[in-house]
Amino acid sequence: MKDIITFDEHLDHRYGKIGTDKRTAFEIKAKSFAIGEILRDARKEAQMTQEQLANKTGTKKSFISRIENGHSDIQLSTLYRLVEIGFGKKVKLSIG
């Protein structure tokens, strides 16, 4: 049992402590991935293709794909456009 570590300890070891450049970069990529997963799930729930969502929101299919795969930073205005225009839903933002 001595060799078992927590997930936070693993992240500290692999990416550094919270606040370091390497850890911050990891956290940003992880959040981008999570947002992409949420958007992919919402798109599928709306029974839309990436192409349909792109057409509806004035973007490109490749951009939607990059967001869904966590390979693109997304501006807040773009997130609102995708969710509110694309899916007809509201974005709820909380800081905790």
C-alpha positions in Angstrom: 0.0 0.0 0.0 3.0 2.3 0.4 3.3 2.7 -3.4 -0.2 3.9 -3.9 -0.5 7.6 -4.5 -3.5 9.9 -5.0 -4.3 11.4 -8.4 -3.3 14.8 -7.2 0.1 13.4 -6.2 0.4 11.8 -9.6 -0.3 15.2 -11.3 2.2 16.9 -9.0 4.9 14.4 -9.9 4.2 14.4 -13.6 3.3 18.0 -14.3 4.6 19.9 -11.2 2.8 21.6 -8.4 -0.2 23.8 -9.0 1.0 27.2 -10.2 4.0 26.0 -12.1 4.1 26.7 -15.9 4.0 23.0 -16.8 1.0 22.2 -14.5 -0.9 25.3 -15.7 -0.4 24.2 -19.3 -1.7 20.7 -18.5 -4.7 22.1 -16.6 -5.6 24.4 -19.6 -5.4 21.4 -22.0 -7.5 19.3 -19.7 -10.2 22.0 -19.5 -10.2 22.4 -23.3 -10.6 18.6 -23.6 -13.5 18.6 -21.1 -15.3 21.5 -23.0 -14.9 19.6 -26.2 -16.4 16.5 -24.7 -19.4 18.5 -23.4 -19.9 20.1 -26.8 -19.7 16.8 -28.6 -22.3 15.3 -26.2 -24.6 18.3 -26.7 -24.2 18.1 -30.5 -25.0 14.4 -30.5 -28.0 14.9 -28.2 -29.2 17.6 -30.7 -28.8 14.9 -33.4 -26.5 17.2 -35.4 -23.4 16.5 -37.4 -20.3 18.7 -37.1 -21.1 20.1 -40.5 -24.7 21.0 -39.5 -23.4 22.8 -36.3 -20.8 24.6 -38.3 -23.3 25.8 -40.9 -25.7 26.9 -38.2 -23.1 28.9 -36.3 -21.0 30.3 -39.2 -17.9 28.3 -38.5 -16.2 25.4 -40.3 -16.5 21.6 -39.7 -12.8 21.4 -39.1 -13.0 24.0 -36.3 -15.8 22.1 -34.6 -13.7 18.9 -34.9 -10.7 20.7 -33.3 -12.8 22.0 -30.4 -14.4 18.6 -29.8 -10.9 16.9 -29.7 -9.5 19.5 -27.4 -7.1 20.8 -30.0 -8.3 24.4 -30.1 -8.7 27.1 -27.6 -12.2 28.4 -27.7 -13.1 32.0 -27.0 -16.0 32.6 -24.7 -18.0 34.3 -27.5 -17.6 31.3 -29.7 -18.7 29.0 -26.9 -21.8 31.1 -26.4 -22.5 31.1 -30.2 -22.2 27.3 -30.4 -24.4 26.6 -27.4 -27.0 29.4 -27.7 -27.3 29.6 -31.5 -26.2 26.0 -32.3 -28.2 24.2 -29.6 -30.7 26.8 -28.5 -29.5 26.4 -24.9 -28.0 28.7 -22.3 -24.4 28.7 -21.0 -24.1 28.7 -17.2 -20.7 29.8 -15.9 -19.6 29.5 -12.3 -16.3 30.3 -10.7 -15.5 28.2 -7.7 
